[in-house]
Amino acid sequence: MNKITLFHGSSAQNIHPQFAAGNEKRDFGKGFYMTADRELAREWSAARPTTQKGYVCQFELDLADLKILDFQKMNPLFWLAELMKHRTASDSKRYRILAKYFIDTYAIDTSDYDVIKGWRADASYFLLAKAFAKDEVDVSILDEILKAGEFETEYCLKSEKAFQHLKSLSKKLEMVNASFYQIRYNQRDMQARMKIKSLIDSDVNTVTNVFSTLGRNPLKEK
């Protein structure tokens, strides 16, 4: 019951999960990213417009004895702070100043976790982050925005122990029709951004409790 099936999509044909590898500027920093949805993995493999071929590999992850940080069970502010640690949504001075304050206030120490689970930051996230930093989004509707934007779930393996619990189930890589899944990916993103913008512009967004007015993180006061 502790074992789950996950998929990794990539434009690279050589898929070899390695501890401490990857790009620090990914959502949760360095790590190996996967999804439980094969179709999403296919889209992610073809997400870049220059991709001509995509590849998907299937894995089994044994969660037994792994320490998992699940941002989807927490206040979305903690997820946003983690993403802001690694991703830059705007080059403006105001964003840089507020982002640093926000990270200092709401970021969680993730160094002790084997796996991080949370929403994936695509173009929809950058729309949300920019609007949030401009005080255009009330904190009370963050959950609704995540639902409206249909943010996808991803798993990120962080520790050496987690990689030891990962087993490949693919005898050979699945080749993906890149042009077809690029269209799917772009359509999904466009629809998500439209839904998010519509919600931000709606009356449900009271713009009362916003980015620059947030108080202390109660978890850090304990």
Stockholm file with secondary structure:
# STOCKHOLM 1.0

chainA/1-222         MNKITLFHGSSAQNIHPQFAAGNEKRDFGKGFYMTADRELAREWSAARPTTQKGYVCQFELDLADLKILDFQKMNPLFWLAELMKHRTASDSKRYRILAKYFIDTYAIDTSDYDVIKGWRADASYFLLAKAFAKDEVDVSILDEILKAGEFETEYCLKSEKAFQHLKSLSKKLEMVNASFYQIRYNQRDMQARMKIKSLIDSDVNTVTNVFSTLGRNPLKEK
#=GR chainA/1-222 SS CCEEEEEEEESCSCCCCCTTCSCTTSTTSSSEEEBSCHHHHHHHHTCSTTCSCEEEEEEEEECTTCCEEEGGGSCHHHHHHHHHHHCCCCCCHHHHHHHHHHHHHHCCCCTTCSEEEEECCCHHHHHHHHHHHTTCSCGGGHHHHHHHTTCCEEEEECSHHHHHTEEECCSSCEEECHHHHHHHHHHHHHHHHHHHHHHHTSTTCCCCSCGGGCCCCGGGGC
#=GC SS_cons         CCEEEEEEEESCSCCCCCTTCSCTTSTTSSSEEEBSCHHHHHHHHTCSTTCSCEEEEEEEEECTTCCEEEGGGSCHHHHHHHHHHHCCCCCCHHHHHHHHHHHHHHCCCCTTCSEEEEECCCHHHHHHHHHHHTTCSCGGGHHHHHHHTTCCEEEEECSHHHHHTEEECCSSCEEECHHHHHHHHHHHHHHHHHHHHHHHTSTTCCCCSCGGGCCCCGGGGC
//
